[in-house]
Amino acid sequence: MKWERKIMNRLHVMFVMLIILFSVPSAMAITVDGVRGVGEWDENWAYAQYNASSYNPYASFGDRMVVRQGVYNNPVDLVTDEWNDIDPKDDSGGDFDESMAVNGVAATDYSSGLDVSKIYGHYDPINDILYGMTEVYGIPGDGDGNGEIYSEEPADGDTTAGPAGSGIGLTESWVIRIIQVSTGDSSLILVNANAWTVSSSVGMTNSDVYAHLTSDHFNVANPDDLPKSVYEISISDFSTFYDVSPGEVLAVEVLSGSSGDSSVGEDTAVVFIEIPNPEIHIEKATNGVDADTYEEAPELSLGQDVTWTYVVTNTGNVPLADVEVTDDQGVIPVFQGGDTDGDGLLDLTETWTYEAEGTAECGDYENVADVVGYYGVIPVTDDDPSHYVVSCEPDIDIEKSTNGFDADFPSGPAIEVGETITWKYVVTNTGDAALTNIVVVDDVIGTIGNDKITDKADGDDVLEIGEEWTYIVTDTLEECTPLYKNTGNVTGEAVDDGTVVTDEDPSHYHCKSVVPTLTPVGILAMIGALGILGMVTLRRRD
């Protein structure tokens, strides 16, 4: 059944994914040291305010990113909130400059100083580690705005700046919240005063998290060339706390802000890591009818044009490559269209259509469409049957003749003793269904074997519609029979449903007695004999 095939396909995908997870080396070594090293983080894993051109929602194995600004509250927000691929311009308010960040400077000159620049996320399924990195405009710990965080002095009312070397001010915080979207389970990692505390509904503790904060600074005099704060974390044995099976979604929310900042929500961004769940679906129709079963099948006439339509959709969460559609009855589905962006990948938003054509045959007809697509080296498949019905009436005819005479009725041709008798049996498919297992029997002679066939059209063992087979049997008349009759009988079976059809036809002949041939001498002798016989008869009367 189709649901059983889907289960087996699902198990096959998961098995292949496990093989990949435990056989492919990690694509990148990530060091949690507060520095975004060269080649250490893939741009395609990032959400960035100004480089959205490099944004790729379908990143390397294990990642898919969807981002918005604003606080993530619960799994319902995944549906109800408005999403953005890039940070909305001036989300911190019309009076703020989005390009600059510093704490303790007039709001009319700069943004809040706490906006998230980029978010990077990556789940390493081989080592079972979740990595995260955030780049933030400015350094929340630089309370006095002098470009460094080692000698914090109160400035512009920031009287609660952190101690020298803290790396982050006492009123500033960096918060990560990791949520299992399907359940709402979450862990909150709060970094404050260069330390962190973890509160978790899934059992995660401080010892399970490693975090590092940068000590880079920025130059207020050159706001277009600002190094940014880099915060990194790693969580080992991640699957101990969260479900990372195919299709599961993890929301990672990042806040970088001040406890005294009333608009801290504007400094929040969310990245979603969706575990790959490759799936594909095919729907096949016959002359526009889905026809998964014979009960739904359209009724066609023999020889009618048939068009099979194959509609392929991506029901997973990642694009699929090398999509191929086949049909088990040998027809060749031809791609009609649907690759809207022309990239050769079956995207989530695309529907690909194929068509094949044929001619309706007798009986109950089924063919099954199969489709395969690939996510990396992982194949995903689906199949779908379709049917049609053609009601046909199989029939067969046999015509028997004797020495060229149909002779259905007595007395047929006259044949003398010693002459050759030729019986001819012509078998014709007079129905609208191909026939097989053709057997010809004569009620006197017995079975007429295929070695007696002298004409068999295309030479196969199927008596096609309108096709004729001819059998010839010869014999010599050895004894005179006044009237002779024999009957030819034929049976066959319809190829499509095994219906047995039969027909018979008689033929006759009669035997002609041998009359002696008289020569002229013989005739005279016979006349003389008759004369003598007559004279003898007359004398006796006297």
Secondary structure, DSSP 8 states (H G I E B T S, - for coil): -HHHHHHHHHHHHHHHHHHHHTTS--S-----SSS--TTTS-GGGEEESS-GGG--SS-STT----EEES---STTHHHHS---SS--TTTT-TTS-TT-B-TTS-TTTSBBS--EEEEEEEEETTTTEEEEEEEESS-TT-TT-SS-SSS---BTTBTT---TT-SS-TTEEEEEEEEETTT--EEEEEEETTEEEEEESS---GGGEEEEE------TT-TTS---EEEEEEEESGGGTS--STT-EEEEEEEEEETT-TTGGGGEEEEEEE-----EEEEEEETTB--SSGGG--EE-TT-EEEEEEEEEE-SSS-BEEEEEEETTS---EEEE--TT-SSSB-TT-EEEEEEEEE--SEEEEEEEEEEEEETTEEEEEEEEEEEEE-----EEEEEEETTB---SSS--EE-TT-EEEEEEEEEE-SSS-EEEEEEEETTTEEE-GGGEEE-TTSSS-B-TT-EEEEEEEEE--S--S-EEEEEEEEEEETTT--EEEEEEEEEEEE--------HHHHHHHHHHHHHHHHHHHHHH-
